[in-house]
Amino acid sequence: MRRASPVTLIAAGLASLSCALILMGDFFFGYLPDREAETAQVRQRVVNNIALPAATLLSAGQLERLQSILDDYLGINADLESIGIRRKDGRLLISTRGHARRWLAGEIDGGDPTFVTVPLNTGSGSWGRVELRFADPPTGILAAINRNPGFVLLAMVICLGTLTYWLYMRRVLQEFDPAAVIPDRVRVAFDAMTEGVVVLDRKGRIALANNRFRQLSPTPDENLTAKPLSSVGWLAQVLPKATEQHPWNVSMLERRSSTGTIVEPTVGESEEASKLVVNCAPITDGRDRVRGCMVTFDDVSALHAANERLENALVDLQKSREEVEKKNADLERLANYDFLTGCLNRRAFTRQADEAYSVAHERRRPIATMMIDIDHFKSINDRFGHAVGDRVIKAVAGVLMGTVGEAGFVGRYGGEEFCIAMPDAGVTAATALGHRVREAIENEVIRQVDDVPGLKVTVSVGVSSFDKSLTSLEAMLQAADEALYEAKQTGRNRVCVAAVGSAEAAASA
């Protein structure tokens, strides 16, 4: 039979000692909980809470109120199965459901702690009693364990305590080696590591250097044993002049690990600087005395170069994405906006206006449309040229968008004709806006083309608003166009409102 290791025996002994201390503490101080006593105390409080109001309500003759209180207590106390109040002559006066059956079984068995009675007395003597039937305690192994928490605690200390003590003692005994800074048996393991590893003594001299560290030197075959690490040629060129500032000396002096120090020496036969991450950890003996330091050199040059390439790629990707977003914005602008005026083009205006009409129709909200046409525009082109005509169209569009603002959206319907859709605007508000638009164009456009003598710019406006006869956006625009035609026929430079039902015939035609 294999004998247990000393670490296992020590761990088991410490766990047993811990259990003994727990039992002694409970014997003298009784701090482990007694579930049966706790249950008895809780039941006693329930009994007291029921008996006092029961006596009071019985004296007052409030039996219905007492019945309600008993039912409430039964509902909120899961440990209570039934309650009854029995007179001295044995007649059950008030009870919860099933009490008579449950109580009969208790009287037959006798001596059961789940059957509790409380006497009720009056001034003339004993009146009766309150009967409380509590639930039977659960049976089985788990229930027995639950009623004895001390057993659970001891079992946990034995199992987890033994494991914890074993891990702790194993770690302590592994670290306890006052004979040397580091055991010789780990030299081969150090040479297998991919990062440079150096073990120093208390004076910072090299006690052990693995193969990877020696390869960092231009002369890998150089004997580094007993040589101060701070004097290694390729490393000394990138270190501070004050040796007390070198990371391994700081680690041993302050008795703490030092990580993440970056040095960039020229190593090996390469002419380019390498990026090394230096990490240091002091080595202590069993008395916590610093015996030396372990230093690692991790060459992250390739990783750093890869990160730089990745960062450059991300920058290029971000620039490409911004260019794509700009192109998409330009395409969206070309697809939705008129290049001359900056207004919505006819297709985009129709799409947005149709959505606004659908919302208004669904929510029974008002909506109005407006058609605007520049008066005598053909004459302007013929007299002043198409360049002036384009300036007039652009100026009219700017005045329209500035005047309408957030009240609606403006679209160029074609040539010198514009459309406006105004969600949540009735005929009164739309007509008032039409007058403001007409006046603003008459007064402001001429200022923007004041270098053209004899030029006068006015517009005619047709307004239509949502009506049950206008069953589509097309019908509303047709009604506004008819009102615009009326404004043209009656003298121009005016606002006309479509009559109700004017577009119904047009829509059906």
VENBEL-V463450 format. One record per residue. N is the residue number from 1. PHI is phi as a letter, one per 20 degrees, with the letter a starting at -180 (NA if undefined). OMEGA is omega in whole degrees, -180 to 180 (none if undefined). BURIAL is b if it has 9 or more other C-alpha atoms within 8 Angstrom, else e. Layout:
# VENBEL-V463450
<<N | PHI | OMEGA | BURIAL> <N | PHI | OMEGA | BURIAL>>
This chain:
# VENBEL-V463450
<<1 | NA | -178 | e> <2 | f | -179 | e> <3 | e | 179 | e> <4 | f | -179 | e> <5 | f | 178 | e> <6 | g | 180 | e> <7 | f | 179 | b> <8 | f | -180 | b> <9 | f | 179 | b> <10 | f | -179 | b> <11 | f | 179 | b> <12 | f | 179 | b> <13 | f | 178 | e> <14 | f | 178 | b> <15 | f | 178 | b> <16 | f | 178 | b> <17 | f | 178 | e> <18 | f | 178 | b> <19 | f | 180 | b> <20 | f | 178 | e> <21 | f | 179 | e> <22 | f | -179 | b> <23 | f | 179 | e> <24 | f | 178 | e> <25 | f | 179 | b> <26 | f | 180 | b> <27 | f | -177 | e> <28 | e | -173 | e> <29 | d | 177 | e> <30 | l | -176 | e> <31 | e | 176 | e> <32 | f | -176 | e> <33 | f | 175 | e> <34 | d | -175 | b> <35 | f | -179 | b> <36 | f | 178 | e> <37 | f | 179 | e> <38 | f | 180 | b> <39 | f | 179 | e> <40 | f | 179 | e> <41 | f | 179 | e> <42 | f | -179 | e> <43 | f | 179 | e> <44 | f | 178 | e> <45 | f | 178 | e> <46 | f | 179 | e> <47 | g | -179 | b> <48 | f | -179 | e> <49 | f | -179 | e> <50 | e | -172 | b> <51 | f | -176 | b> <52 | f | 178 | e> <53 | f | 179 | b> <54 | f | 180 | b> <55 | f | -179 | b> <56 | f | -177 | e> <57 | f | 177 | b> <58 | f | 179 | b> <59 | f | -179 | e> <60 | e | 180 | e> <61 | m | -178 | e> <62 | e | -175 | b> <63 | f | 180 | b> <64 | f | 178 | e> <65 | f | 179 | e> <66 | f | 178 | b> <67 | f | 180 | b> <68 | f | 180 | e> <69 | f | 179 | e> <70 | f | 179 | b> <71 | f | 179 | b> <72 | f | 179 | e> <73 | f | -180 | e> <74 | f | -179 | b> <75 | f | -175 | e> <76 | e | -179 | e> <77 | d | -177 | e> <78 | f | -178 | e> <79 | e | -175 | e> <80 | d | -177 | b> <81 | e | -180 | b> <82 | a | 179 | b> <83 | c | 176 | b> <84 | b | 175 | b> <85 | d | -174 | b> <86 | d | 178 | b> <87 | f | -179 | b> <88 | f | -179 | b> <89 | f | 177 | e> <90 | n | -180 | e> <91 | e | 180 | e> <92 | f | -175 | b> <93 | e | -179 | e> <94 | c | 178 | b> <95 | a | 172 | b> <96 | e | -173 | b> <97 | f | 175 | e> <98 | n | -175 | e> <99 | f | -176 | b> <100 | g | -179 | b> <101 | f | -178 | e> <102 | f | -176 | b> <103 | f | 179 | b> <104 | f | 179 | e> <105 | f | 180 | e> <106 | f | 180 | b> <107 | f | 179 | e> <108 | f | -178 | e> <109 | f | -180 | e> <110 | m | 174 | e> <111 | m | -179 | e> <112 | e | -178 | e> <113 | f | 178 | e> <114 | e | 177 | b> <115 | d | -174 | b> <116 | c | 176 | b> <117 | c | 178 | e> <118 | c | -179 | b> <119 | f | 175 | b> <120 | d | -177 | b> <121 | d | 173 | b> <122 | d | -180 | e> <123 | f | -178 | e> <124 | e | 178 | e> <125 | p | -177 | e> <126 | f | 180 | b> <127 | d | -177 | b> <128 | r | -179 | b> <129 | b | 172 | b> <130 | d | -179 | b> <131 | d | 180 | b> <132 | c | 179 | b> <133 | d | 178 | b> <134 | e | -179 | b> <135 | f | 177 | e> <136 | f | 179 | e> <137 | f | 180 | e> <138 | f | -179 | e> <139 | d | 178 | e> <140 | o | -176 | e> <141 | f | -179 | e> <142 | f | 179 | e> <143 | f | 179 | b> <144 | f | 178 | b> <145 | f | -180 | b> <146 | f | 179 | e> <147 | f | -180 | b> <148 | c | -178 | b> <149 | f | 178 | b> <150 | f | 178 | e> <151 | f | 179 | e> <152 | f | -179 | b> <153 | f | -179 | e> <154 | f | 179 | b> <155 | f | 179 | e> <156 | f | 180 | b> <157 | f | -179 | b> <158 | f | -175 | b> <159 | f | -177 | e> <160 | f | 180 | e> <161 | f | 179 | b> <162 | f | 180 | b> <163 | f | -179 | b> <164 | f | 179 | b> <165 | f | -180 | b> <166 | f | 179 | b> <167 | f | -179 | e> <168 | f | -178 | e> <169 | f | 179 | b> <170 | f | 179 | b> <171 | f | -179 | e> <172 | f | -178 | e> <173 | f | 177 | e> <174 | f | -177 | e> <175 | e | -175 | e> <176 | e | 178 | e> <177 | b | -176 | e> <178 | f | -174 | e> <179 | f | -175 | e> <180 | b | 178 | e> <181 | f | -179 | b> <182 | b | -180 | e> <183 | f | 180 | e> <184 | f | -174 | e> <185 | f | -179 | e> <186 | e | -178 | e> <187 | f | -180 | b> <188 | f | 180 | e> <189 | f | 179 | e> <190 | f | -179 | b> <191 | f | -180 | b> <192 | e | -178 | e> <193 | f | -177 | b> <194 | e | 178 | e> <195 | d | 179 | b> <196 | f | -179 | b> <197 | c | 178 | b> <198 | c | 175 | b> <199 | d | -177 | b> <200 | d | 171 | b> <201 | e | -175 | b> <202 | f | -178 | b> <203 | e | 178 | e> <204 | m | 179 | b> <205 | e | -175 | b> <206 | f | 175 | b> <207 | e | -179 | b> <208 | b | 175 | b> <209 | c | -178 | b> <210 | e | -176 | b> <211 | f | -177 | e> <212 | f | 178 | b> <213 | f | -180 | b> <214 | f | 179 | b> <215 | f | 177 | b> <216 | f | -178 | b> <217 | e | 174 | b> <218 | f | 178 | b> <219 | c | -174 | e> <220 | f | -177 | e> <221 | e | -179 | e> <222 | f | 178 | e> <223 | e | -176 | e> <224 | e | -177 | e> <225 | f | 179 | b> <226 | m | 178 | e> <227 | e | 178 | b> <228 | f | -180 | b> <229 | f | -179 | b> <230 | f | -178 | b> <231 | d | 177 | e> <232 | f | -168 | b> <233 | g | -176 | e> <234 | f | 180 | b> <235 | e | -177 | b> <236 | f | -177 | b> <237 | f | -178 | e> <238 | d | -180 | b> <239 | e | 174 | b> <240 | f | -180 | e> <241 | f | 179 | e> <242 | f | -176 | e> <243 | f | 180 | e> <244 | f | 178 | e> <245 | e | 178 | e> <246 | f | -170 | b> <247 | g | -180 | b> <248 | f | 176 | b> <249 | f | 176 | b> <250 | f | -179 | b> <251 | f | 180 | b> <252 | f | -180 | b> <253 | f | -177 | e> <254 | e | 176 | e> <255 | l | 179 | e> <256 | b | 178 | e> <257 | f | 177 | b> <258 | c | -175 | b> <259 | c | 170 | e> <260 | n | 177 | e> <261 | f | -177 | b> <262 | d | 172 | e> <263 | c | -177 | b> <264 | c | 178 | b> <265 | e | 170 | b> <266 | e | -171 | b> <267 | d | 177 | b> <268 | l | -179 | b> <269 | e | -179 | e> <270 | f | 177 | e> <271 | e | 179 | e> <272 | e | 180 | e> <273 | f | 176 | b> <274 | d | 179 | b> <275 | d | -180 | b> <276 | d | 174 | b> <277 | d | -177 | b> <278 | d | 176 | b> <279 | c | -177 | b> <280 | c | 176 | b> <281 | b | 180 | b> <282 | f | 177 | b> <283 | d | -178 | b> <284 | d | 178 | b> <285 | e | -177 | b> <286 | f | 178 | b> <287 | e | 178 | e> <288 | m | 175 | e> <289 | e | -180 | e> <290 | f | -180 | b> <291 | d | -178 | b> <292 | r | -177 | b> <293 | b | 173 | b> <294 | d | -177 | b> <295 | c | 177 | b> <296 | d | 178 | b> <297 | c | -178 | b> <298 | d | -179 | b> <299 | e | -178 | b> <300 | d | -178 | b> <301 | f | -179 | b> <302 | f | 179 | e> <303 | f | 179 | e> <304 | f | 178 | b> <305 | f | 178 | e> <306 | f | 178 | e> <307 | f | 178 | e> <308 | f | 178 | e> <309 | f | 179 | e> <310 | f | 178 | e> <311 | f | 178 | e> <312 | f | 178 | e> <313 | f | 179 | e> <314 | f | 177 | e> <315 | f | 179 | e> <316 | f | 179 | e> <317 | f | 179 | e> <318 | f | 178 | e> <319 | f | 179 | e> <320 | f | 180 | e> <321 | f | 178 | e> <322 | f | 178 | e> <323 | f | 178 | e> <324 | f | 179 | e> <325 | f | 178 | e> <326 | f | 178 | e> <327 | f | 179 | e> <328 | f | 178 | e> <329 | f | 178 | e> <330 | f | 179 | e> <331 | f | 178 | e> <332 | f | 178 | e> <333 | f | 179 | e> <334 | f | -177 | b> <335 | f | -172 | e> <336 | d | -173 | b> <337 | c | 177 | b> <338 | f | -173 | b> <339 | f | -176 | e> <340 | e | -170 | e> <341 | d | -175 | b> <342 | n | 175 | e> <343 | f | 171 | b> <344 | f | 173 | b> <345 | f | -172 | b> <346 | f | -179 | b> <347 | f | -180 | e> <348 | f | 179 | b> <349 | f | -178 | b> <350 | f | 180 | e> <351 | f | -178 | e> <352 | f | -179 | e> <353 | f | 179 | b> <354 | f | 176 | b> <355 | f | 179 | e> <356 | f | 179 | b> <357 | f | -180 | b> <358 | f | 178 | e> <359 | f | -180 | b> <360 | f | -180 | b> <361 | f | -179 | e> <362 | f | -177 | e> <363 | e | 180 | e> <364 | l | 178 | e> <365 | d | 180 | b> <366 | f | 173 | b> <367 | b | -179 | b> <368 | c | 176 | b> <369 | c | -177 | b> <370 | b | 174 | b> <371 | d | -179 | b> <372 | c | 179 | b> <373 | c | 180 | b> <374 | f | -178 | b> <375 | f | 174 | b> <376 | l | -177 | e> <377 | f | 179 | b> <378 | f | 178 | e> <379 | f | 178 | e> <380 | f | 178 | b> <381 | f | -178 | b> <382 | f | -175 | e> <383 | e | -171 | e> <384 | d | 178 | b> <385 | n | -177 | b> <386 | f | 178 | e> <387 | f | 176 | e> <388 | f | 178 | b> <389 | g | 177 | b> <390 | f | 178 | b> <391 | f | 179 | b> <392 | f | 180 | b> <393 | f | 180 | b> <394 | f | 180 | b> <395 | f | 178 | b> <396 | f | 179 | b> <397 | f | 179 | b> <398 | f | 178 | b> <399 | f | 180 | b> <400 | g | -178 | b> <401 | f | 179 | b> <402 | f | -179 | e> <403 | f | -178 | b> <404 | f | 178 | b> <405 | l | -178 | e> <406 | e | -177 | e> <407 | f | -179 | e> <408 | a | 177 | b> <409 | c | -171 | b> <410 | d | 176 | b> <411 | c | 174 | b> <412 | e | -173 | b> <413 | e | 179 | b> <414 | q | 178 | e> <415 | l | -180 | e> <416 | e | -175 | b> <417 | d | -179 | b> <418 | c | 176 | b> <419 | c | 174 | b> <420 | c | 172 | b> <421 | d | -175 | b> <422 | c | 176 | b> <423 | f | 177 | b> <424 | m | 178 | b> <425 | d | 175 | b> <426 | e | -176 | b> <427 | f | -179 | b> <428 | f | 180 | e> <429 | f | -179 | e> <430 | f | 179 | b> <431 | f | 179 | b> <432 | f | 177 | e> <433 | f | 178 | b> <434 | f | 177 | b> <435 | f | 179 | b> <436 | f | 179 | b> <437 | f | -178 | b> <438 | f | -179 | b> <439 | f | -178 | e> <440 | f | -180 | b> <441 | f | -179 | b> <442 | f | -175 | b> <443 | e | -170 | e> <444 | d | -177 | b> <445 | f | -178 | b> <446 | f | 178 | b> <447 | f | -178 | e> <448 | e | 176 | e> <449 | c | -176 | b> <450 | f | 178 | e> <451 | e | 179 | e> <452 | d | -178 | e> <453 | f | 177 | e> <454 | n | -179 | e> <455 | e | 175 | e> <456 | c | -176 | e> <457 | c | 174 | b> <458 | c | 179 | b> <459 | c | 171 | b> <460 | d | -172 | b> <461 | c | 172 | b> <462 | d | -175 | b> <463 | c | 171 | b> <464 | c | 180 | b> <465 | c | -177 | b> <466 | f | 178 | b> <467 | b | -178 | e> <468 | f | 178 | e> <469 | f | -179 | e> <470 | e | -170 | b> <471 | e | 179 | e> <472 | b | 176 | e> <473 | f | 179 | b> <474 | g | 179 | e> <475 | f | 179 | b> <476 | f | 179 | b> <477 | f | 177 | b> <478 | f | 178 | b> <479 | f | 178 | b> <480 | f | 179 | b> <481 | f | 177 | b> <482 | f | 176 | b> <483 | f | 176 | b> <484 | f | 178 | b> <485 | f | 177 | b> <486 | f | 178 | b> <487 | f | 178 | b> <488 | f | -175 | b> <489 | f | -176 | e> <490 | e | 171 | e> <491 | p | 180 | e> <492 | m | -180 | b> <493 | l | 179 | b> <494 | b | -179 | b> <495 | d | 176 | b> <496 | c | -178 | b> <497 | d | 180 | b> <498 | f | 176 | b> <499 | f | 180 | e> <500 | f | 179 | e> <501 | n | -177 | b> <502 | f | -177 | b> <503 | e | -176 | b> <504 | f | 180 | b> <505 | f | -180 | e> <506 | f | -180 | b> <507 | f | -177 | b> <508 | e | -177 | e> <509 | f | none | e>>
